[in-house]
Amino acid sequence: MAAFGHDGAMSEPLYGTPRAHSVPLGPLSPVLIRSSTSGQPDAETLRACGAGEVAGDFYQRMGHSNCRAFESLVAELEGTDGAVSFASGMAAMSAAIAAHVKAGDRILLAEEIYGGTSGFCLHDLVRFGVRVDRFSALDLAGLRQQLQQPARLVIFESPINPTLRVVDIRAAVQLAHAAGALVVFDGTFSPPPIQRAHDLGCDLIVHSATKFFGGHSDVLAGVVAGPHRLLGPIELFRRRTGGILAPDPAWLLQRSWPTLGIRLAAQQAAALAVAQGLLPLVAAGRVAKVTYPGLPDHPDRALVERQMTGGGCMLAIELPGGLPGVRKAFDRLQHIARAARLGGVESLATLPAFTTHAALSAAQRAQAGIPDGLLRVAVGLEGAEVLLHDLQQAIG
């Protein structure tokens, strides 16, 4: 297994790769190494490390042991050759894109994508001569039409934030590959084992590790998983631009990793129970709509059953009365924290009109299927009964 060195030659990967399981020996808690540089035994080792030919500790911006240990965990989870970690989710996404485009290239960016990704593509990439065209990830015919012109990348996410619509990932990937395009997929909302984007054909899978991978609201990180041939340029881009994940957050991610599976299972079970518990409020007219991929009436239910192992950990709750109505309920929450994020052990609620999609006008949000009365809830570990009671009393 190899990556690219400074001169483009194949070399030992400078990022994490899956590791064979072995019986734990020595310290059972991950070792934290903060040193920004490491002494070398001789000139040849110094040369090889500086040239990016070996993955030993050399200078922290070039990679370090805590970083590679976390990357190896992600690569094993995703089933990919390796993974490259970054200081934030947007650092990971921007690197995954920028490392694979040049002036004159064209990329296709889903209209239903995280605002930070849109901002990077529409305000930064275009300044360097990259053409950015939009498509709806929910309209495969439209994507097929867009792919009549050459495209380097197709970028989308599923489930979609905040509407929780689900994209036919495999079909979108097949269209992209048939046209010679690579797929960059944002898998933050539903990481494995809930959804396995690599198995569905995605080339590069990006996660905001701040969310479920961190899980405790105390880390900022991002990661890209994929094959060696595509990760090599991304690792080089990271070295040149300096957005590497630091040792302390890498250590925190290692600490959180053993509980990822049980956290996701408990959060997903609670999300389904809360969604079901809110249905009587829909019947009573106190709630306009509850969208959760695990409910039978979800518009993309067949896709959910085919490519997910449950409905995930997010809820989209539309309340009557538009923005004034949802603001009133939002301010009444007593257990669910009012904050923009997801994936932690604590439940969080946010208003997309004020956060994730604040840059859009009300008309633009409505066109995207995001009513101003939408409340997005990220389900944590407080328990379904506590969360349902809190939502019921807040909604009134």
C-alpha positions in Angstrom: 0.0 0.0 0.0 1.4 3.4 -0.9 0.8 7.1 -1.4 2.5 9.8 -3.4 5.8 11.5 -2.2 6.8 15.1 -3.1 8.0 14.1 -6.5 4.9 12.1 -7.4 6.6 8.7 -6.9 4.9 6.0 -4.9 6.0 5.7 -1.3 4.9 4.5 2.1 1.6 6.1 3.1 1.9 9.1 5.4 -1.7 8.6 6.6 -3.5 5.9 8.6 -4.4 2.5 7.0 -6.4 -0.4 8.5 -4.5 -2.3 11.1 -4.7 -6.0 11.9 -6.3 -6.7 15.2 -4.0 -7.9 18.0 -4.3 -8.6 21.7 -3.8 -5.3 23.5 -0.4 -5.0 25.2 1.0 -2.2 27.3 -1.1 1.0 28.0 -4.8 0.4 27.1 -5.5 4.1 26.8 -4.1 5.7 23.7 -0.8 7.4 24.2 -0.8 11.2 23.6 2.4 12.6 22.0 2.4 16.4 21.7 5.9 16.9 20.4 5.9 19.0 17.3 9.2 17.5 16.0 11.2 14.3 16.5 14.9 13.6 16.5 16.3 11.3 13.8 19.1 8.7 14.0 21.0 9.7 10.9 21.1 11.8 7.7 19.4 9.1 5.5 16.4 8.9 7.8 16.2 12.7 7.9 16.3 12.8 4.1 13.6 10.1 3.8 11.3 11.7 6.3 11.7 15.1 4.8 11.0 13.8 1.3 7.8 12.1 2.5 9.1 8.6 1.7 8.5 7.2 5.2 5.7 7.7 7.7 7.7 8.0 10.9 7.3 10.9 13.2 9.3 13.8 11.8 7.5 17.2 11.9 3.9 17.4 13.1 2.6 19.1 9.9 3.9 16.1 8.0 1.9 13.6 10.2 2.1 12.2 13.6 1.3 9.0 15.5 -2.0 10.1 17.1 -3.2 11.4 13.8 -2.4 8.2 12.0 -4.0 6.1 14.7 -7.3 7.9 14.3 -7.1 7.6 10.5 -6.5 3.9 10.8 -9.7 3.5 12.8 -11.7 5.4 10.2 -10.2 3.4 7.3 -11.1 0.2 9.0 -14.7 1.4 9.7 -15.2 2.6 6.2 -13.5 -0.4 4.5 -11.1 1.9 2.5 -7.4 1.8 1.8 -6.8 4.6 4.2 -7.9 8.0 5.6 -6.5 11.5 5.9 -7.5 13.6 8.9 -7.8 17.4 9.2 -8.4 20.2 11.8 -12.1 20.5 10.9 -14.8 19.0 8.6 -14.5 21.9 6.2 -10.7 21.5 6.0 -11.3 17.9 5.1 -14.0 18.7 2.5 -12.1 21.6 0.9 -8.9 19.5 0.6 -10.8 16.5 -0.9 -12.1 18.8 -3.6 -9.1 21.1 -4.2 -6.6 18.3 -4.4 -8.5 16.9 -7.4 -9.3 19.9 -9.5 -7.4 22.4 -11.5 -8.2 25.6 -13.5 -10.6 24.8 -16.3 -12.2 21.8 -14.6 -15.9 21.6 -14.0 -17.6 20.2 -10.9 -21.2 19.4 -10.1 -22.3 20.5 -6.7 -25.6 19.3 -5.2 -28.0 22.1 -4.4 -28.8 20.2 -1.2 -25.4 20.3 0.4 -23.9 21.8 3.6 -23.5 25.6 3.4 -19.8 25.6 4.1 -19.2 23.3 1.1 -21.3 25.6 -1.1 -19.4 28.6 0.1 -16.0 27.1 -0.6 -17.0 26.0 -4.1 -18.9 29.1 -5.1 -16.7 31.7 -3.5 -13.2 30.2 -3.5 -12.9 27.5 -6.2 -14.4 29.8 -8.9 -11.7 32.4 -8.2 -9.1 29.9 -9.4 -10.9 29.0 -12.6 -12.9 26.0 -11.6 -16.4 26.0 -13.0 -19.2 25.0 -10.5 -22.6 23.9 -11.7 -25.5 22.9 -9.5 -27.8 19.9 -9.6 -30.5 18.4 -7.4 -29.3 15.1 -5.8 -33.0 14.1 -5.7 -33.3 14.5 -9.5 -31.3 11.7 -11.2 -32.6 12.7 -14.6 -31.2 16.2 -14.0 -27.9 14.8 -13.0 -27.7 12.7 -16.1 -28.4 15.8 -18.2 -25.6 17.7 -16.4 -23.2 14.9 -17.0 -23.6 15.3 -20.7 -20.8 17.9 -20.3 -17.5 16.6 -18.8 -17.2 17.0 -15.0 -14.3 16.2 -12.8 -16.3 15.7 -9.5 -19.8 15.1 -8.4 -20.4 16.3 -4.8 -23.5 15.4 -2.7 -24.7 14.2 0.7 -27.4 11.9 2.1 -29.4 12.1 4.2 -29.8 15.8 3.3 -29.5 18.5 5.9 -32.0 19.5 7.2 -34.8 18.0 5.2 -33.6 14.4 5.8 -34.5 13.4 2.3 -32.5 10.4 1.1 -30.5 10.2 -2.2 -30.2 7.1 -4.3 -26.4 7.0 -3.7 -25.6 3.9 -5.9 -27.6 5.3 -8.8 -25.9 8.7 -8.6 -22.5 7.1 -8.3 -23.1 5.0 -11.4 -24.1 8.0 -13.4 -21.0 9.9 -12.3 -18.6 7.0 -13.0 -20.2 6.4 -16.4 -19.4 10.0 -17.3 -15.8 9.7 -15.9 -16.4 11.8 -12.8 -15.3 11.0 -9.2 -17.8 11.2 -6.4 -17.0 13.2 -3.2 -19.6 12.2 -0.6 -20.4 13.9 2.7 -21.3 11.1 5.1 -21.4 13.1 8.3 -25.2 12.6 9.0 -25.1 8.8 8.9 -21.6 7.2 9.4 -21.1 3.4 9.4 -22.7 1.2 10.5 -25.8 3.2 9.7 -24.7 3.8 6.1 -21.7 2.5 4.2 -21.0 4.9 1.4 -17.9 3.0 0.3 -19.9 -0.1 -0.3 -22.3 2.0 -2.4 -19.5 3.1 -4.7 -18.5 6.6 -3.4 -14.8 7.4 -4.2 -14.0 9.8 -1.4 -16.1 9.9 1.9 -15.8 13.0 4.0 -16.9 13.3 7.6 -17.0 16.1 10.0 -15.4 14.1 12.8 -16.6 16.9 15.2 -19.9 15.2 15.1 -20.5 11.4 15.8 -16.9 10.4 15.7 -16.0 12.9 18.5 -19.4 12.5 20.1 -18.7 14.6 23.2 -18.8 18.2 22.0 -15.1 18.7 22.8 -13.3 18.2 19.5 -13.1 19.9 16.1 -11.9 17.6 13.3 -12.5 16.2 9.8 -11.4 13.2 7.8 -11.5 11.9 4.2 -11.5 8.1 3.5 -10.8 6.5 0.2 -8.4 4.6 -2.1 -4.6 5.3 -2.1 -4.6 6.7 -5.6 -7.0 9.5 -4.5 -5.7 10.0 -0.9 -2.1 10.6 -2.0 -2.9 14.0 -3.6 -5.0 15.0 -0.6 -2.2 14.2 1.9 0.2 16.3 -0.2 -2.3 19.1 -0.2 -2.6 18.8 3.6 1.2 19.0 4.0 1.4 22.1 1.8 -1.5 23.9 3.4 -1.0 22.8 7.0 -4.6 21.8 8.0 -3.5 18.6 9.8 -5.4 17.3 12.8 -3.4 18.2 16.0 -2.4 15.5 18.6 -4.9 16.5 21.3 -8.1 16.3 19.3 -6.8 13.1 17.6 -6.3 11.6 21.0 -9.9 12.6 22.0 -11.2 10.9 18.9 -9.3 7.8 19.7 -10.9 8.0 23.2 -14.4 8.3 21.8 -14.0 5.5 19.2 -14.8 2.4 21.3 -18.3 3.8 22.2 -19.2 4.9 18.6 -21.3 1.8 17.8 -23.3 1.8 21.1 -23.8 5.6 20.9 -25.2 5.4 17.4 -27.4 2.5 18.3 -28.9 4.2 21.3 -29.3 7.5 19.6 -30.9 6.0 16.6 -33.4 4.0 18.7 -34.3 7.1 20.7 -34.8 9.1 17.5 -37.2 6.6 16.1 -39.1 6.5 19.4 -39.4 10.3 19.6 -40.5 10.5 16.0 -43.2 8.0 16.6 -44.2 9.8 19.8 -44.7 13.1 17.9 -47.2 11.6 15.4 -50.2 12.2 17.7 -49.3 15.9 17.8 -49.4 15.8 14.0 -52.8 14.3 14.1 -53.9 16.9 16.6 -52.6 19.8 14.4 -49.9 20.9 17.0 -47.2 19.7 14.6 -47.4 20.2 10.9 -45.0 17.5 9.9 -42.4 15.1 11.3 -39.7 13.8 8.9 -37.5 10.9 10.0 -36.1 8.3 7.6 -37.1 5.5 9.9 -40.9 6.3 9.7 -43.0 4.3 7.2 -44.3 7.5 5.6 -40.9 8.9 4.7 -40.9 9.8 1.0 -37.7 7.9 0.3 -38.6 4.9 2.5 -37.5 2.3 -0.1 -34.1 3.9 -0.4 -33.7 4.0 3.4 -34.4 0.3 3.6 -32.0 -0.4 0.8 -29.0 1.6 1.8 -29.3 2.4 5.5 -29.6 0.2 8.7 -32.2 2.5 10.3 -33.3 6.1 10.1 -30.3 7.8 11.7 -30.2 10.2 14.7 -31.8 13.4 13.3 -35.3 14.7 13.2 -36.9 17.4 11.2 -40.0 18.8 12.9 -42.2 21.4 11.1 -44.4 23.5 13.4 -47.4 25.6 12.5 -47.0 29.4 12.5 -43.8 29.7 10.5 -40.8 31.4 12.1 -42.7 33.0 15.0 -44.2 29.6 15.9 -41.0 27.7 15.9 -39.1 30.4 17.7 -41.6 30.2 20.6 -41.2 26.4 20.9 -37.4 26.7 20.5 -37.2 29.1 23.5 -39.3 26.8 25.7 -36.9 23.8 25.5 -35.7 22.7 28.9 -33.6 19.6 28.3 -32.6 19.9 24.6 -29.8 22.4 24.2 -30.3 25.2 21.7 -27.2 24.9 19.6 -26.0 24.3 16.1 -24.3 20.9 15.8 -25.1 17.2 16.0 -23.7 13.8 16.9 -22.9 14.4 20.6 -24.2 12.6 23.7 -26.4 15.6 24.4 -29.5 16.4 22.3 -29.4 19.7 20.4 -32.0 21.7 18.5 -31.4 24.4 15.9 -33.4 26.6 13.5 -32.1 26.1 10.0 -33.5 29.5 9.1 -31.1 31.1 11.5 -28.1 28.7 11.1 -27.4 26.2 8.4 -29.5 28.0 5.7 -29.5 31.6 7.0 -27.8 32.8 3.8 -30.9 31.9 1.8 -34.0 34.0 1.5 -37.3 32.6 2.8 -38.3 32.0 -0.8 -35.1 30.1 -1.5 -35.5 28.0 1.6 -39.1 27.2 0.6 -37.9 26.1 -2.9 -35.4 23.8 -1.2 -38.1 22.3 0.9 -37.0 24.0 4.1 -40.0 25.8 5.7 -39.2 28.6 8.2 -41.1 26.7 10.8 -38.6 23.8 10.7 -36.9 22.7 13.9 -33.9 20.3 13.5 -33.2 18.0 16.4 -30.1 16.0 16.9 -30.9 13.1 19.3 -28.4 12.4 22.1 -28.4 9.9 25.0 -30.8 11.5 27.5 -33.5 8.9 26.6 -36.6 9.0 24.4 -39.0 9.8 27.3 -37.1 12.8 28.4 -36.7 14.2 24.9 -40.3 13.5 23.9 -41.6 15.2 27.1 -39.4 18.2 26.4 -40.6 18.6 22.8 -44.3 18.1 23.9 -44.1 20.8 26.5 -42.2 23.2 24.2 -44.6 22.8 21.4 -47.6 23.3 23.7 
